[in-house]
Amino acid sequence: MAKSNFGALISSGLVAAIAFIIAEFLLEGAVGLFGFNEAAIFREMYPDYRFEGVTFQFLNILQLVVFMIFTMWLYTALTPRFGAGPTCALVASFVMWFMYLVFATNFARLGVLPMNIAVASVLFNLVEIPLAVLVGSSVYDAANKSAQEA
């Protein structure tokens, strides 16, 4: 059983997180042009909670980086079964999207997350997660290939 290249795993997770941020900025920014504003809805629901600040943003980014590193680890774990490449990346991204779907559904059911935001978020992530994992997997495969050649 081949071991994962730890450096490639971390760097591909970071690249996947950056790709996710770019996709989210473009996708949700485009949807924002039609008047859908998650921040305004959350401020209305939770007027006393602060959704801004350095700590809040740092924790958001940290959570995303950990999520993407774990997703890239899942990609490396699934590689022996599906082979390296887009098919394995899409399987890993669907597994992580499904986990997100479960949590978003639970938060919507509990009333923590409004249903319109939950549905929009799940649909956005159906596009954002696979794009990010495809980019991250290509970085991982390239780094792993160069490490094996050396």
VEXSE-718405 format. One record per residue: residue number from 1; chain; x, y, z of N, C-alpha, C, O, CB in turn. Coordinates in nm, 4 decimals, decimal comma. Glycine has a CB too. Example, Ala and Ser with C-alpha at 12.3 -4.5 7.8 and 13.67 -1.06 7.14 Angstrom:
residues 2
SITE num cadena      n.x      n.y      n.z     ca.x     ca.y     ca.z      c.x      c.y      c.z      o.x      o.y      o.z     cb.x     cb.y     cb.z
SITE   1      A   1,3190  -0,5690   0,7800   1,2300  -0,4500   0,7800   1,3200  -0,3300   0,7800   1,4236  -0,3319   0,8465   1,1308  -0,4473   0,9046
SITE   2      A   1,2850  -0,2250   0,7080   1,3670  -0,1060   0,7140   1,2900   0,0030   0,7870   1,3409   0,1138   0,8039   1,4084  -0,0598   0,5725
END
This chain:
residues 150
SITE num cadena      n.x      n.y      n.z     ca.x     ca.y     ca.z      c.x      c.y      c.z      o.x      o.y      o.z     cb.x     cb.y     cb.z
SITE   1      A   0,0842  -0,1179   0,0000   0,0000   0,0000   0,0000   0,0883   0,1236   0,0000   0,1739   0,1388   0,0871  -0,0956   0,0001   0,1213
SITE   2      A   0,0686   0,2103  -0,0952   0,1490   0,3314  -0,1076   0,1060   0,4336  -0,0034  -0,0121   0,4457   0,0293   0,1370   0,3907  -0,2491
SITE   3      A   0,2040   0,5064   0,0478   0,1739   0,6118   0,1446   0,1486   0,7430   0,0722   0,1977   0,7662  -0,0383   0,2890   0,6276   0,2462
SITE   4      A   0,0703   0,8286   0,1381   0,0421   0,9605   0,0828   0,1623   1,0504   0,1008   0,2340   1,0407   0,2005  -0,0818   1,0225   0,1488
SITE   5      A   0,1841   1,1370   0,0054   0,2873   1,2380   0,0125   0,2309   1,3532   0,0967   0,1451   1,4282   0,0503   0,3317   1,2861  -0,1316
SITE   6      A   0,2793   1,3664   0,2199   0,2212   1,4623   0,3145   0,2327   1,6061   0,2651   0,1377   1,6833   0,2782   0,2889   1,4494   0,4500
SITE   7      A   0,3462   1,6431   0,2092   0,3644   1,7788   0,1574   0,2696   1,8077   0,0419   0,2110   1,9156   0,0338   0,5085   1,7994   0,1124
SITE   8      A   0,2552   1,7102  -0,0473   0,1630   1,7272  -0,1598   0,0191   1,7324  -0,1106  -0,0631   1,8049  -0,1666   0,1800   1,6132  -0,2617
SITE   9      A  -0,0114   1,6567  -0,0069  -0,1457   1,6563   0,0494  -0,1827   1,7942   0,1056  -0,2911   1,8459   0,0786  -0,1566   1,5497   0,1590
SITE  10      A  -0,0924   1,8522   0,1832  -0,1171   1,9845   0,2426  -0,1247   2,0917   0,1337  -0,2153   2,1750   0,1347  -0,0060   2,0199   0,3447
SITE  11      A  -0,0305   2,0896   0,0407  -0,0308   2,1936  -0,0634  -0,1530   2,1804  -0,1541  -0,2105   2,2814  -0,1947   0,0980   2,1858  -0,1476
SITE  12      A  -0,1933   2,0580  -0,1863  -0,3124   2,0418  -0,2704  -0,4378   2,0842  -0,1948  -0,5311   2,1370  -0,2553  -0,3259   1,8958  -0,3177
SITE  13      A  -0,4415   2,0620  -0,0640  -0,5545   2,1092   0,0162  -0,5619   2,2603   0,0197  -0,6708   2,3175   0,0138  -0,5451   2,0554   0,1574
SITE  14      A  -0,4464   2,3262   0,0294  -0,4433   2,4724   0,0284  -0,4866   2,5280  -0,1072  -0,5616   2,6253  -0,1142  -0,3030   2,5228   0,0633
SITE  15      A  -0,4389   2,4657  -0,2139  -0,4783   2,5095  -0,3484  -0,6276   2,4861  -0,3697  -0,6958   2,5700  -0,4286  -0,3962   2,4349  -0,4568
SITE  16      A  -0,6785   2,3728  -0,3222  -0,8219   2,3449  -0,3348  -0,9033   2,4485  -0,2571  -1,0091   2,4912  -0,3035  -0,8544   2,2022  -0,2841
SITE  17      A  -0,8553   2,4890  -0,1402  -0,9258   2,5912  -0,0617  -0,9283   2,7242  -0,1364  -1,0304   2,7929  -0,1372  -0,8592   2,6091   0,0766
SITE  18      A  -0,8176   2,7605  -0,1985  -0,8125   2,8849  -0,2765  -0,9072   2,8756  -0,3962  -0,9778   2,9714  -0,4275  -0,6673   2,9140  -0,3245
SITE  19      A  -0,9085   2,7602  -0,4628  -1,0000   2,7413  -0,5764  -1,1453   2,7503  -0,5308  -1,2295   2,8060  -0,6013  -0,9743   2,6052  -0,6448
SITE  20      A  -1,1745   2,6955  -0,4131  -1,3096   2,7025  -0,3590  -1,3494   2,8470  -0,3327  -1,4611   2,8874  -0,3650  -1,3202   2,6201  -0,2303
SITE  21      A  -1,2589   2,9253  -0,2741  -1,2871   3,0660  -0,2447  -1,3139   3,1431  -0,3739  -1,4062   3,2243  -0,3797  -1,1696   3,1301  -0,1674
SITE  22      A  -1,2345   3,1183  -0,4761  -1,2548   3,1869  -0,6041  -1,3890   3,1478  -0,6649  -1,4640   3,2338  -0,7110  -1,1403   3,1541  -0,7023
SITE  23      A  -1,4194   3,0176  -0,6652  -1,5476   2,9719  -0,7213  -1,6643   3,0291  -0,6416  -1,7654   3,0695  -0,6991  -1,5549   2,8173  -0,7225
SITE  24      A  -1,6504   3,0326  -0,5100  -1,7580   3,0874  -0,4271  -1,7764   3,2362  -0,4520  -1,8893   3,2847  -0,4606  -1,7294   3,0625  -0,2791
SITE  25      A  -1,6676   3,3075  -0,4633  -1,6748   3,4517  -0,4909  -1,7451   3,4770  -0,6233  -1,8319   3,5639  -0,6314  -1,5337   3,5142  -0,4929
SITE  26      A  -1,7091   3,4027  -0,7267  -1,7693   3,4231  -0,8579  -1,9148   3,3780  -0,8608  -2,0008   3,4494  -0,9123  -1,6900   3,3489  -0,9640
SITE  27      A  -1,9427   3,2605  -0,8062  -2,0782   3,2062  -0,8130  -2,1750   3,2840  -0,7247  -2,2807   3,3268  -0,7710  -2,0778   3,0597  -0,7724
SITE  28      A  -2,1393   3,3023  -0,5980  -2,2295   3,3727  -0,5078  -2,2337   3,5218  -0,5370  -2,3339   3,5877  -0,5093  -2,1882   3,3496  -0,3643
SITE  29      A  -2,1264   3,5751  -0,5923  -2,1286   3,7149  -0,6335  -2,2238   3,7362  -0,7494  -2,2950   3,8364  -0,7547  -1,9891   3,7615  -0,6716
SITE  30      A  -2,2250   3,6410  -0,8428  -2,3170   3,6504  -0,9564  -2,4613   3,6383  -0,9090  -2,5490   3,7096  -0,9577  -2,2859   3,5413  -1,0609
SITE  31      A  -2,4861   3,5483  -0,8142  -2,6214   3,5314  -0,7615  -2,6604   3,6544  -0,6793  -2,7777   3,6916  -0,6759  -2,6312   3,4026  -0,6752
SITE  32      A  -2,5636   3,7174  -0,6135  -2,5908   3,8379  -0,5364  -2,6432   3,9523  -0,6213  -2,7118   4,0414  -0,5712  -2,4669   3,8814  -0,4654
SITE  33      A  -2,6108   3,9497  -0,7489  -2,6627   4,0530  -0,8397  -2,8143   4,0455  -0,8530  -2,8790   4,1441  -0,8885  -2,5983   4,0395  -0,9775
SITE  34      A  -2,8713   3,9272  -0,8242  -3,0161   3,9104  -0,8326  -3,0863   3,9386  -0,7006  -3,2063   3,9142  -0,6881  -3,0489   3,7707  -0,8781
SITE  35      A  -3,0132   3,9899  -0,6016  -3,0741   4,0302  -0,4760  -3,0691   3,9275  -0,3645  -3,1268   3,9510  -0,2583  -3,2128   4,0655  -0,5003
SITE  36      A  -3,0031   3,8157  -0,3842  -2,9914   3,7149  -0,2789  -2,8708   3,7488  -0,1931  -2,7575   3,7443  -0,2411  -2,9787   3,5712  -0,3387
SITE  37      A  -2,8935   3,7826  -0,0668  -2,7867   3,8265   0,0216  -2,7937   3,7478   0,1519  -2,8767   3,7759   0,2383  -2,7963   3,9787   0,0485
SITE  38      A  -2,7048   3,6482   0,1651  -2,7039   3,5645   0,2853  -2,6762   3,6462   0,4105  -2,7398   3,6250   0,5137  -2,6001   3,4540   0,2720
SITE  39      A  -2,5828   3,7384   0,4024  -2,5449   3,8172   0,5197  -2,6634   3,8961   0,5733  -2,6830   3,9035   0,6946  -2,4301   3,9121   0,4856
SITE  40      A  -2,7420   3,9548   0,4850  -2,8585   4,0320   0,5294  -2,9617   3,9426   0,5967  -3,0237   3,9819   0,6955  -2,9223   4,1052   0,4112
SITE  41      A  -2,9800   3,8231   0,5433  -3,0757   3,7291   0,6034  -3,0287   3,6867   0,7417  -3,1088   3,6806   0,8350  -3,0946   3,6050   0,5133
SITE  42      A  -2,9000   3,6573   0,7562  -2,8465   3,6175   0,8869  -2,8533   3,7321   0,9872  -2,8850   3,7102   1,1041  -2,7020   3,5694   0,8727
SITE  43      A  -2,8239   3,8543   0,9426  -2,8328   3,9692   1,0341  -2,9756   3,9898   1,0822  -2,9983   4,0289   1,1967  -2,7819   4,0971   0,9656
SITE  44      A  -3,0712   3,9634   0,9951  -3,2118   3,9756   1,0337  -3,2509   3,8657   1,1337  -3,3249   3,8910   1,2287  -3,3023   3,9688   0,9088
SITE  45      A  -3,2009   3,7449   1,1113  -3,2345   3,6333   1,2007  -3,1654   3,6452   1,3363  -3,2249   3,6173   1,4404  -3,1965   3,5010   1,1356
SITE  46      A  -3,0394   3,6870   1,3333  -2,9581   3,6942   1,4547  -2,9020   3,8354   1,4697  -2,7845   3,8577   1,4405  -2,8431   3,5895   1,4510
SITE  47      A  -2,9831   3,9310   1,5144  -2,9371   4,0711   1,5180  -2,8240   4,0970   1,6179  -2,7489   4,1931   1,6011  -3,0531   4,1611   1,5515
SITE  48      A  -2,8104   4,0146   1,7198  -2,7073   4,0386   1,8211  -2,5762   3,9670   1,7909  -2,4767   3,9890   1,8600  -2,7578   3,9953   1,9563
SITE  49      A  -2,5746   3,8827   1,6900  -2,4543   3,8058   1,6582  -2,3729   3,8785   1,5532  -2,4271   3,9287   1,4548  -2,4906   3,6642   1,6095
SITE  50      A  -2,2431   3,8839   1,5747  -2,1543   3,9515   1,4805  -2,0974   3,8505   1,3820  -2,0306   3,7549   1,4214  -2,0403   4,0247   1,5549
SITE  51      A  -2,1244   3,8725   1,2537  -2,0750   3,7845   1,1489  -1,9560   3,8451   1,0759  -1,9304   3,8109   0,9604  -2,1856   3,7534   1,0504
SITE  52      A  -1,8847   3,9324   1,1401  -1,7690   3,9921   1,0771  -1,6559   3,9962   1,1782  -1,6716   3,9529   1,2924  -1,8012   4,1335   1,0232
SITE  53      A  -1,5447   4,0473   1,1364  -1,4293   4,0572   1,2237  -1,3207   3,9593   1,1824  -1,3449   3,8635   1,1091  -1,4699   4,0327   1,3677
SITE  54      A  -1,2019   3,9859   1,2310  -1,0853   3,9054   1,1951  -1,0993   3,7623   1,2456  -1,0698   3,6679   1,1723  -0,9580   3,9684   1,2513
SITE  55      A  -1,1436   3,7453   1,3686  -1,1561   3,6106   1,4249  -1,2575   3,5282   1,3475  -1,2326   3,4117   1,3165  -1,1962   3,6175   1,5724
SITE  56      A  -1,3704   3,5873   1,3166  -1,4746   3,5167   1,2418  -1,4229   3,4733   1,1044  -1,4412   3,3583   1,0643  -1,5993   3,6059   1,2261
SITE  57      A  -1,3586   3,5652   1,0331  -1,3076   3,5324   0,8997  -1,1935   3,4317   0,9062  -1,1855   3,3415   0,8228  -1,2608   3,6589   0,8286
SITE  58      A  -1,1045   3,4464   1,0053  -0,9942   3,3514   1,0216  -1,0476   3,2102   1,0450  -0,9983   3,1145   0,9853  -0,9030   3,3940   1,1385
SITE  59      A  -1,1472   3,1971   1,1309  -1,2040   3,0655   1,1584  -1,2766   3,0088   1,0370  -1,2733   2,8878   1,0147  -1,2992   3,0731   1,2766
SITE  60      A  -1,3421   3,0939   0,9580  -1,4039   3,0483   0,8331  -1,2996   2,9907   0,7390  -1,3188   2,8825   0,6835  -1,4785   3,1634   0,7646
SITE  61      A  -1,1903   3,0617   0,7208  -1,0849   3,0172   0,6300  -1,0173   2,8916   0,6845  -0,9891   2,7989   0,6086  -0,9810   3,1290   0,6084
SITE  62      A  -0,9912   2,8876   0,8142  -0,9306   2,7692   0,8757  -1,0197   2,6465   0,8571  -0,9712   2,5381   0,8247  -0,9047   2,7936   1,0255
SITE  63      A  -1,1483   2,6640   0,8776  -1,2423   2,5536   0,8586  -1,2399   2,5045   0,7140  -1,2404   2,3839   0,6895  -1,3846   2,5969   0,8977
SITE  64      A  -1,2373   2,5961   0,6193  -1,2323   2,5581   0,4785  -1,1035   2,4843   0,4457  -1,1070   2,3837   0,3748  -1,2458   2,6811   0,3897
SITE  65      A  -0,9902   2,5318   0,4955  -0,8618   2,4665   0,4692  -0,8616   2,3244   0,5261  -0,8175   2,2311   0,4589  -0,7457   2,5488   0,5299
SITE  66      A  -0,9099   2,3074   0,6478  -0,9165   2,1735   0,7079  -1,0102   2,0843   0,6262  -0,9785   1,9680   0,6009  -0,9647   2,1816   0,8558
SITE  67      A  -1,1239   2,1375   0,5853  -1,2194   2,0631   0,5028  -1,1535   2,0165   0,3732  -1,1697   1,9011   0,3334  -1,3430   2,1500   0,4714
SITE  68      A  -1,0801   2,1046   0,3077  -1,0180   2,0698   0,1799  -0,8992   1,9750   0,1983  -0,8784   1,8870   0,1147  -0,9726   2,1964   0,1074
SITE  69      A  -0,8221   1,9902   0,3036  -0,7136   1,8954   0,3282  -0,7711   1,7569   0,3554  -0,7184   1,6570   0,3063  -0,6258   1,9418   0,4467
SITE  70      A  -0,8777   1,7504   0,4328  -0,9428   1,6216   0,4577  -0,9985   1,5633   0,3278  -0,9896   1,4425   0,3055  -1,0557   1,6373   0,5618
SITE  71      A  -1,0555   1,6476   0,2422  -1,1081   1,6008   0,1143  -0,9954   1,5477   0,0264  -1,0124   1,4464  -0,0415  -1,1834   1,7140   0,0422
SITE  72      A  -0,8812   1,6145   0,0269  -0,7681   1,5657  -0,0518  -0,7132   1,4361   0,0073  -0,6677   1,3492  -0,0670  -0,6572   1,6722  -0,0586
SITE  73      A  -0,7169   1,4220   0,1392  -0,6784   1,2951   0,2003  -0,7734   1,1844   0,1540  -0,7299   1,0734   0,1235  -0,6789   1,3062   0,3550
SITE  74      A  -0,9025   1,2152   0,1489  -1,0004   1,1184   0,0995  -0,9699   1,0822  -0,0455  -0,9799   0,9660  -0,0846  -1,1438   1,1745   0,1119
SITE  75      A  -0,9330   1,1814  -0,1240  -0,8945   1,1557  -0,2636  -0,7783   1,0569  -0,2688  -0,7810   0,9617  -0,3468  -0,8558   1,2878  -0,3352
SITE  76      A  -0,6763   1,0792  -0,1860  -0,5614   0,9884  -0,1885  -0,5997   0,8486  -0,1391  -0,5454   0,7485  -0,1860  -0,4472   1,0449  -0,1028
SITE  77      A  -0,6928   0,8426  -0,0449  -0,7361   0,7115   0,0056  -0,8182   0,6354  -0,0989  -0,8143   0,5124  -0,1035  -0,8187   0,7287   0,1342
SITE  78      A  -0,8923   0,7085  -0,1827  -0,9742   0,6446  -0,2858  -0,8977   0,6160  -0,4145  -0,9469   0,5431  -0,5007  -1,0929   0,7312  -0,3170
SITE  79      A  -0,7790   0,6720  -0,4285  -0,7014   0,6553  -0,5513  -0,6731   0,5083  -0,5854  -0,6830   0,4725  -0,7028  -0,5707   0,7302  -0,5389
SITE  80      A  -0,6385   0,4213  -0,4897  -0,6161   0,2807  -0,5288  -0,7410   0,2139  -0,5883  -0,7286   0,1245  -0,6720  -0,5695   0,2008  -0,4078
SITE  81      A  -0,8577   0,2550  -0,5473  -0,9809   0,1933  -0,5989  -1,0231   0,2531  -0,7331  -1,0626   0,1799  -0,8238  -1,0942   0,2095  -0,4975
SITE  82      A  -1,0149   0,3862  -0,7461  -1,0657   0,4529  -0,8656  -0,9572   0,5009  -0,9606  -0,9873   0,5417  -1,0728  -1,1497   0,5685  -0,8256
SITE  83      A  -0,8327   0,4968  -0,9183  -0,7236   0,5489  -0,9992  -0,7148   0,6999  -0,9860  -0,8151   0,7669  -0,9613  -0,7415   0,5093  -1,1456
SITE  84      A  -0,5956   0,7526  -1,0026  -0,5759   0,8971  -0,9921  -0,6433   0,9661  -1,1090  -0,6412   0,9165  -1,2217  -0,4256   0,9325  -0,9878
SITE  85      A  -0,7026   1,0798  -1,0814  -0,7626   1,1569  -1,1893  -0,8998   1,2109  -1,1554  -0,9425   1,2075  -1,0400  -0,7717   1,0733  -1,3117
SITE  86      A  -0,9688   1,2607  -1,2570  -1,0970   1,3280  -1,2356  -1,2061   1,2389  -1,1763  -1,2863   1,2861  -1,0957  -1,1451   1,3837  -1,3649
SITE  87      A  -1,2108   1,1120  -1,2142  -1,3155   1,0243  -1,1606  -1,3034   1,0120  -1,0097  -1,4025   1,0246  -0,9378  -1,3083   0,8853  -1,2253
SITE  88      A  -1,1833   0,9876  -0,9622  -1,1605   0,9761  -0,8176  -1,1872   1,1090  -0,7482  -1,2430   1,1117  -0,6386  -1,0165   0,9293  -0,7888
SITE  89      A  -1,1477   1,2188  -0,8110  -1,1709   1,3513  -0,7519  -1,3200   1,3792  -0,7395  -1,3650   1,4351  -0,6395  -1,1033   1,4612  -0,8363
SITE  90      A  -1,3964   1,3404  -0,8405  -1,5406   1,3631  -0,8347  -1,6079   1,2735  -0,7313  -1,7039   1,3156  -0,6667  -1,6029   1,3397  -0,9715
SITE  91      A  -1,5596   1,1515  -0,7148  -1,6145   1,0637  -0,6109  -1,5872   1,1231  -0,4731  -1,6769   1,1296  -0,3890  -1,5539   0,9211  -0,6214
SITE  92      A  -1,4626   1,1666  -0,4500  -1,4278   1,2263  -0,3201  -1,5087   1,3537  -0,2954  -1,5550   1,3770  -0,1837  -1,2764   1,2575  -0,3137
SITE  93      A  -1,5258   1,4352  -0,3981  -1,6011   1,5593  -0,3793  -1,7487   1,5307  -0,3547  -1,8125   1,6026  -0,2778  -1,5850   1,6507  -0,5013
SITE  94      A  -1,8051   1,4273  -0,4179  -1,9446   1,3939  -0,3929  -1,9636   1,3439  -0,2503  -2,0643   1,3754  -0,1870  -1,9932   1,2888  -0,4928
SITE  95      A  -1,8685   1,2665  -0,1988  -1,8771   1,2196  -0,0601  -1,8793   1,3388   0,0349  -1,9595   1,3423   0,1281  -1,7585   1,1255  -0,0261
SITE  96      A  -1,7918   1,4362   0,0119  -1,7865   1,5525   0,0996  -1,9102   1,6403   0,0810  -1,9601   1,6973   0,1780  -1,6591   1,6338   0,0729
SITE  97      A  -1,9603   1,6520  -0,0415  -2,0827   1,7279  -0,0641  -2,2001   1,6615   0,0067  -2,2851   1,7300   0,0637  -2,1114   1,7410  -0,2144
SITE  98      A  -2,2053   1,5298   0,0036  -2,3132   1,4584   0,0709  -2,3082   1,4832   0,2214  -2,4125   1,5002   0,2846  -2,3049   1,3079   0,0413
SITE  99      A  -2,1880   1,4855   0,2796  -2,1745   1,5157   0,4227  -2,2233   1,6583   0,4501  -2,2904   1,6828   0,5504  -2,0262   1,4987   0,4693
SITE 100      A  -2,1901   1,7519   0,3615  -2,2383   1,8886   0,3768  -2,3902   1,8925   0,3684  -2,4550   1,9635   0,4453  -2,1764   1,9800   0,2701
SITE 101      A  -2,4470   1,8170   0,2756  -2,5922   1,8096   0,2612  -2,6578   1,7619   0,3897  -2,7606   1,8157   0,4308  -2,6297   1,7168   0,1461
SITE 102      A  -2,5992   1,6617   0,4532  -2,6544   1,6088   0,5787  -2,6537   1,7164   0,6868  -2,7532   1,7346   0,7569  -2,5741   1,4853   0,6259
SITE 103      A  -2,5417   1,7879   0,7008  -2,5336   1,8919   0,8038  -2,6256   2,0097   0,7727  -2,6915   2,0615   0,8629  -2,3897   1,9411   0,8177
SITE 104      A  -2,6311   2,0526   0,6474  -2,7182   2,1650   0,6108  -2,8646   2,1284   0,6325  -2,9429   2,2110   0,6794  -2,6950   2,2064   0,4640
SITE 105      A  -2,9015   2,0059   0,5989  -3,0387   1,9604   0,6212  -3,0726   1,9617   0,7695  -3,1816   2,0030   0,8091  -3,0588   1,8196   0,5637
SITE 106      A  -2,9788   1,9165   0,8505  -3,0012   1,9157   0,9956  -3,0146   2,0578   1,0498  -3,1027   2,0844   1,1315  -2,8864   1,8427   1,0673
SITE 107      A  -2,9285   2,1491   1,0055  -2,9367   2,2873   1,0528  -3,0665   2,3540   1,0074  -3,1248   2,4328   1,0819  -2,8162   2,3677   1,0027
SITE 108      A  -3,1121   2,3231   0,8866  -3,2392   2,3782   0,8392  -3,3554   2,3195   0,9195  -3,4494   2,3908   0,9545  -3,2581   2,3498   0,6881
SITE 109      A  -3,3488   2,1919   0,9478  -3,4545   2,1266   1,0252  -3,4638   2,1847   1,1656  -3,5734   2,1985   1,2200  -3,4299   1,9758   1,0326
SITE 110      A  -3,3501   2,2187   1,2244  -3,3473   2,2754   1,3591  -3,3838   2,4237   1,3616  -3,4076   2,4795   1,4687  -3,2104   2,2562   1,4198
SITE 111      A  -3,3885   2,4875   1,2461  -3,4222   2,6291   1,2395  -3,3025   2,7210   1,2542  -3,3184   2,8429   1,2616  -3,5218   2,6614   1,3447
SITE 112      A  -3,1838   2,6647   1,2585  -3,0622   2,7454   1,2691  -3,0313   2,8111   1,1351  -2,9810   2,9234   1,1302  -2,9429   2,6590   1,3155
SITE 113      A  -3,0609   2,7419   1,0291  -3,0330   2,7875   0,8939  -3,1652   2,7992   0,8184  -3,2403   2,7018   0,8120  -2,9347   2,6907   0,8209
SITE 114      A  -3,1955   2,9157   0,7612  -3,3199   2,9270   0,6837  -3,3175   2,8315   0,5643  -3,2121   2,8070   0,5056  -3,3409   3,0726   0,6353
SITE 115      A  -3,4328   2,7788   0,5294  -3,4398   2,6795   0,4225  -3,3877   2,7333   0,2899  -3,3205   2,6606   0,2167  -3,5821   2,6319   0,4055
SITE 116      A  -3,4177   2,8610   0,2566  -3,3694   2,9142   0,1288  -3,2169   2,9228   0,1248  -3,1567   2,9010   0,0197  -3,4297   3,0522   0,1033
SITE 117      A  -3,1546   2,9540   0,2372  -3,0083   2,9572   0,2420  -2,9525   2,8162   0,2375  -2,8514   2,7922   0,1714  -2,9593   3,0297   0,3684
SITE 118      A  -3,0158   2,7231   0,3060  -2,9689   2,5842   0,3049  -2,9719   2,5269   0,1634  -2,8759   2,4637   0,1194  -3,0549   2,4976   0,3988
SITE 119      A  -3,0814   2,5490   0,0931  -3,0938   2,4966  -0,0434  -2,9915   2,5634  -0,1349  -2,9236   2,4957  -0,2120  -3,2372   2,5188  -0,0980
SITE 120      A  -2,9806   2,6939  -0,1265  -2,8840   2,7660  -0,2104  -2,7414   2,7212  -0,1797  -2,6618   2,6997  -0,2711  -2,8971   2,9181  -0,1896
SITE 121      A  -2,7095   2,7072  -0,0529  -2,5751   2,6669  -0,0133  -2,5419   2,5265  -0,0620  -2,4315   2,5017  -0,1105  -2,5606   2,6741   0,1377
SITE 122      A  -2,6366   2,4352  -0,0493  -2,6147   2,2980  -0,0968  -2,5938   2,2975  -0,2482  -2,5075   2,2254  -0,2984  -2,7344   2,2070  -0,0587
SITE 123      A  -2,6715   2,3767  -0,3206  -2,6560   2,3826  -0,4660  -2,5245   2,4496  -0,5065  -2,4584   2,4048  -0,6002  -2,7738   2,4576  -0,5282
SITE 124      A  -2,4864   2,5565  -0,4364  -2,3578   2,6203  -0,4647  -2,2441   2,5209  -0,4426  -2,1530   2,5099  -0,5246  -2,3382   2,7454  -0,3759
SITE 125      A  -2,2506   2,4492  -0,3314  -2,1437   2,3547  -0,2995  -2,1398   2,2356  -0,3938  -2,0363   2,1700  -0,4062  -2,1593   2,3059  -0,1585
SITE 126      A  -2,2502   2,2068  -0,4599  -2,2510   2,1007  -0,5603  -2,1622   2,1378  -0,6790  -2,1152   2,0501  -0,7514  -2,3945   2,0729  -0,6079
SITE 127      A  -2,1396   2,2665  -0,6985  -2,0500   2,3139  -0,8037  -1,9115   2,3443  -0,7466  -1,8103   2,3064  -0,8057  -2,1083   2,4391  -0,8718
SITE 128      A  -1,9067   2,4126  -0,6318  -1,7799   2,4609  -0,5771  -1,6880   2,3495  -0,5297  -1,5680   2,3526  -0,5568  -1,8064   2,5544  -0,4635
SITE 129      A  -1,7423   2,2519  -0,4598  -1,6571   2,1445  -0,4062  -1,5923   2,0636  -0,5179  -1,4709   2,0437  -0,5137  -1,7390   2,0516  -0,3157
SITE 130      A  -1,6675   2,0153  -0,6186  -1,5998   1,9404  -0,7258  -1,4945   2,0222  -0,8005  -1,3881   1,9700  -0,8339  -1,7020   1,8899  -0,8244
SITE 131      A  -1,5231   2,1497  -0,8271  -1,4223   2,2323  -0,8944  -1,2949   2,2420  -0,8119  -1,1846   2,2265  -0,8644  -1,4775   2,3723  -0,9218
SITE 132      A  -1,3105   2,2678  -0,6832  -1,1942   2,2805  -0,5954  -1,1172   2,1493  -0,5859  -0,9942   2,1497  -0,5887  -1,2375   2,3258  -0,4559
SITE 133      A  -1,1872   2,0380  -0,5749  -1,1196   1,9086  -0,5618  -1,0519   1,8700  -0,6931  -0,9447   1,8096  -0,6908  -1,2197   1,7992  -0,5193
SITE 134      A  -1,1111   1,9031  -0,8060  -1,0449   1,8759  -0,9343  -0,9136   1,9529  -0,9451  -0,8127   1,8988  -0,9903  -1,1376   1,9128  -1,0518
SITE 135      A  -0,9154   2,0792  -0,9033  -0,7925   2,1595  -0,9056  -0,6913   2,1020  -0,8063  -0,5742   2,0843  -0,8400  -0,8230   2,3087  -0,8722
SITE 136      A  -0,7365   2,0728  -0,6834  -0,6465   2,0178  -0,5823  -0,5898   1,8829  -0,6217  -0,4727   1,8552  -0,5958  -0,7180   2,0054  -0,4510
SITE 137      A  -0,6708   1,7985  -0,6837  -0,6216   1,6662  -0,7227  -0,5161   1,6757  -0,8322  -0,4223   1,5962  -0,8350  -0,7372   1,5783  -0,7697
SITE 138      A  -0,5308   1,7719  -0,9217  -0,4285   1,7881  -1,0254  -0,2967   1,8351  -0,9636  -0,1890   1,7951  -1,0077  -0,4758   1,8884  -1,1334
SITE 139      A  -0,3061   1,9200  -0,8617  -0,1844   1,9634  -0,7914  -0,1222   1,8455  -0,7174  -0,0005   1,8269  -0,7215  -0,2161   2,0788  -0,6920
SITE 140      A  -0,2048   1,7657  -0,6499  -0,1534   1,6495  -0,5772  -0,0875   1,5503  -0,6718   0,0223   1,5017  -0,6450  -0,2658   1,5809  -0,4996
SITE 141      A  -0,1544   1,5206  -0,7818  -0,0988   1,4231  -0,8776   0,0319   1,4710  -0,9377   0,1249   1,3922  -0,9551  -0,1987   1,3953  -0,9892
SITE 142      A   0,0398   1,6005  -0,9699   0,1642   1,6551  -1,0263   0,2770   1,6510  -0,9232   0,3897   1,6145  -0,9566   0,1424   1,8001  -1,0751
SITE 143      A   0,2478   1,6878  -0,7994   0,3502   1,6855  -0,6943   0,3918   1,5433  -0,6622   0,5100   1,5164  -0,6407   0,2991   1,7548  -0,5677
SITE 144      A   0,2970   1,4530  -0,6587   0,3267   1,3135  -0,6281   0,4092   1,2507  -0,7411   0,4995   1,1712  -0,7148   0,1960   1,2340  -0,6058
SITE 145      A   0,3790   1,2855  -0,8655   0,4524   1,2326  -0,9801   0,5967   1,2817  -0,9788   0,6896   1,2047  -1,0032   0,3838   1,2729  -1,1113
SITE 146      A   0,6149   1,4120  -0,9499   0,7517   1,4657  -0,9469   0,8310   1,4086  -0,8293   0,9526   1,3917  -0,8390   0,7486   1,6193  -0,9383
SITE 147      A   0,7626   1,3788  -0,7181   0,8325   1,3198  -0,6034   0,8739   1,1755  -0,6325   0,9784   1,1310  -0,5852   0,7434   1,3247  -0,4780
SITE 148      A   0,7939   1,1025  -0,7092   0,8281   0,9651  -0,7435   0,9417   0,9587  -0,8448   1,0211   0,8646  -0,8440   0,7061   0,8931  -0,7978
SITE 149      A   0,9495   1,0601  -0,9330   1,0567   1,0638  -1,0319   1,1900   1,0999  -0,9699   1,2951   1,0622  -1,0219   1,0234   1,1620  -1,1413
SITE 150      A   1,1870   1,1722  -0,8599   1,3125   1,2173  -0,7957   1,3796   1,1077  -0,7183   1,4852   1,1296  -0,6591   1,2862   1,3337  -0,7032
END
